[in-house]
Amino acid sequence: MVASIYNWLDERLGLAEIIAFAQHKTVPTHKHSFWYYWGGISLFLFLIQVFTGILLLVYYRPGAEAFESVRQITYVMHFGWLIRSAHSWSANLFIFSIIVHMFSVYFMKAYRKPREIGWFTGIALLFLGALFGFSGYLLPMDELSYFATKVGLQIPASLPFLGPFTATILRGGPDVSEFTVQRFFALHVVVLPLLFLPLLGLHLYLVQKHGNALPPSELAKPASARKSIPFFPNFFQKDLAMWLISLNVLALLASVYPWDLGKQADALSPAPAGIHPEWYFMAPFHMLKILGNWLPGATGEVVGILLFTVGLALWVVIPLYDGENKAGSRGRIAHYFGLFAVTALLVTTALGYWGIR
Amino acid sequence: MNYPFWEVPFLGSSSVIAIIAIFHVMISQFAVGGGLWLPMAERKALKEGRTDWMAQLKSHSRFFLLITGVFGTVSGVGIWFAIGLTQPEATSTLIHNFVFGWAMEWVFFLIELTTIAVYYYTWNRIPAKLHLAIGWLYAGSSLFTLIIINGILTFMLTPGDTWLGVAGTGAEASKFWNAFFNPTYWPSLLMRTLVCISLAGVWALVTGSRIDSDKQPALKASYLRWTTRWLVPSFVLMPLSLLWYLLMVPASQRALLTLGISTIGSGTFSQVTRLALVMIITSATIIVVTYYLAYKNPKDFTLAHASAIVILALMATGTGEQAREMLRKPYVIGRHMYSNGLRVSEVAGRNQNGYLEHSLWLNQTTSAHWAQGEAMYRGQCGACHTLTGYRALNKLLANRDRQSVGSLLTMLHEYKADLAYRKFMPPLTGTNEEIEALGDYLYAQASPNAPKATPVSAPVLKAEK
């Protein structure tokens, strides 16, 4: 029965060729192989996002009824709380896993020739992922999401020239309101997926084309001393095992620590104490805060945004600076730059949370 | 008797116990299962003349000695500190009721510690048969530590009618064996033994992952495959033992779980049901993942894979232990002592004479009314709640006005038979004045507009003449 179904499909789709190709394809194994799984984990979490997002879409109503519809999803619909909780937790785990993936790619020098475009598309995907997070955070329109978005939109608003205009366009008016929810919703379910999906396709194609990069320690070895395993079934089985483990972590978080829904947002009420952005925006938020304290007036924010933008730009163009597969001062400088970035992000995030404890 | 309260801000004292206990259980159950694993593996190696296995077992026994002898021991002492501070009355009951049990436990514990040290340091120094005998001695003594502690742990969930019949009379210790072999003793022993065997396999995967696939492929494959089989008994028997265990839990305490199961269709199952489901899912995942990663692909099995499996085991242990703890609600010792340390028999007296009647620990730097409220919170809520962190009262009461806070406290004080909170919360005891003070104190925590404490100067203590 199974064989006949397989033969039927094989005749039409050429499954045997795909399997033969997957068996022919290999994945390197070495002491840093663990980091290869993070791209797959990110993809898996994205698929969960899509699945749970579609289910939420069935009942969510943007605009003036946003809060009420999320309240119904959470407290009235069967399993609504679980789907919403899984969506929110997987969004955070998704951002976390792509950050881990990005740093592992960076420190394994997997951005070097010929993988530069893979790096650029990956950074763009992380940027879009953060935008997914920012736009999705407002959608429940509870007190916390309302005020956090208000604070978050102050960052683009403080930029010179185009800043206030951009912020007004995003808000749909002078302040965060139901129009902002409508815009963020369109961004979240239409605009961002339209940008994300083709970019993801290109990224995956490039990973497939160039294969997994070897870290410098492995490249230094003669080719005969390097080890690899077939992608199918060996690496594929392991990848699935890692997906299953990720699913377990998600199940634990989503069911035992269900995502909270606060009070309905009220623009006239004072902002609750300790309002802060999501953890992945905490570092830039706190950097701006530090500079705002050091420098007078709006100068601090502008200098902070400029510094952060320059740092980000340097991070993005690193393959253009350290693109050759050879040891040298450029590689070392890039490595120290990476260490500095990790430390700065961790320290400012920790200080940010310490400040609002 | 009133003890000073151990207030842990944000985390809560019960979370401190939970964190230490989950860590400890992961290791102590490895100590028992791993104790059986070592001599069985050594016997197999001797029987088959596998010298490569012997070298690997020596390396594994060093890992075992370090993990169980250092982290297991330290975390065990940590539990004593934490439970003594958080639940002094319950700890006192356990000590007084099980003096002989604790004595036996520590004797076996000492044998355990000694034999594992001798076992490790005598590899290749004494005859193989004698070495193996020491391994078996360790296995026996560690199994006895489980046999004893299981009686005390299960007592806390189901002390049994016989012991409850003498509770409070001063003759509790006379029913030692009834309390020890209580209704959930045997199913729990079976369940914990299965978990111990699984954890022996899970931890052995860690040392197995360190074997060099290029230099010793046959050793790595045989070692990992043999180890993976240690997960099978648990996979087969765990569902049955879990059912047996739940059947022995009194229906009143099973209520939260049954409520959760009956509402699965509408997706609103209770916390304890969620925990139980996560435990089952995670345990099944461990089997599947271990089969694919270690059994099918032993050559490529790395420390990262083994660590991922240990994390899954930690999740399964954590959720399982938390589910068991929640099943005990609203008691810390089933039907005898509530989770805030108040005996069931003391409730009427506290309502009549006041909860704070004997309290020596009132805050002297604020008004008496505020100090009363604070002491009531610490004594009756603080064992499970915090003000701003875990199970935060400022959040749980955030949308209530003063009158609504008062109504909730009255409901908890009256503790009527149909009260939903009865399934997991103890009654609120005290006089009307004390409950009023608690209401003001809690309202002040939850509402930014509520009146706050009025500081007064602390009285200067004078030396008695």
Interface residues (C-beta under 8 A of the other chain):
Chain A: T29 K31 S33 F34 M77 H78 F79 G80 W81 L82 K227 I229 N234 Q237 K238 L240 A241 M242 L244 I245 L247 N248 V249 A251 L252 S255 V256 K263 R357
Chain B: F10 D214 G265 S266 G267 T268 Q271 R274 L275 L277 V278 I281 T282 T285 V288 V289 Y292 L293 K296 N297 D300 T302 A304 H305 A308 I311 L312 M315 T319 A398 N399
